[in-house]
Amino acid sequence: MKKLLALAVVAGGVLFVVKRNKAAKAEADLWREATAPTGPVSANGTTPAKATDASHN
């Protein structure tokens, strides 16, 4: 009976660690996605204007 209880405790601990690692990875992925730049960014942090073709002026 003690062996079965010990096995259940170990299995519960393993499942807890696996679940916590998955949650940490999901949170890291979400943070990375939320803070990723969405386009070209200039040195001062602003998005540069689109270049226009000079031949149409």
Secondary structure, DSSP 8 states (H G I E B T S, - for coil): -HHHHHHHHHHHHHHHHHHHHHHHHHHHHHHHHHHS--S---TTSS-------GGG-
